[in-house]
């Protein structure tokens, strides 16, 4: 994991047979793939910096201007510590703050404040979504900054991407090199991770950065980890596990988690609506 967290004990794991694939989301829940467009070059519009990670101001296909705005980052970027392997956190009060950057990344426009941690988990994916006290319309009116649109469709291998880090104020450029059946790191396992080309070797502090489709400007994933030391399936050294159980280690290569499942689960009022057709993990006991 690439966030700047406190020391976490290493956990050894046995390489079990791969889990079954995530349940399919009904076609009705998905948007049509966006047509290629002449989108402006990706910059720092909608990008925020956390005290230990990166993040972005995002909205889903059903978001409205009057809804409370959302900030997307990684589950392992929580101030309260890294979630356990199957832990899911929903609707927890939070007053966390985020620095909103200007489009150049050289200046700061102001501070955004959360009211709730809407959803966070490291089960199957690595995401955290904060609900802000301001609406999308209020933020755009005050700062002139629109939220980034999240795509509700899977990104394709070979897609040109930009990874925009608010913490380091740096943009990485490469392509999606492939989709990984399972990615394992210490006690955590993530499904359908995206592997980047060698041009996107992200570093600590870039965790939570949006992975943006360079042709559409839409968020397709969230950056979360990379193999730093060439080790096999240990902390900061994720390994790829194929459907048949074959393990591959790619030293120096970084990964992100697809965000289309989250985009499909965003309902009215910026609620993350789990259960039903939503494929995100649910809290225990629901």
PyMOL commands that set and color helices and strands:
alter all, ss='L'
color gray80, all
select helices_A, chain A and resi 27-29+75-77+136-143+260-265+268-270
alter helices_A, ss='H'
color red, helices_A
select strands_A, chain A and resi 47-49+54-59+68-73+88-93+97-101+108-121+127-135+148-149+160-165+170-185+188-196+210-213+219-226+239-241+247-248+254-258
alter strands_A, ss='S'
color yellow, strands_A
deselect
rebuild
show_as cartoon
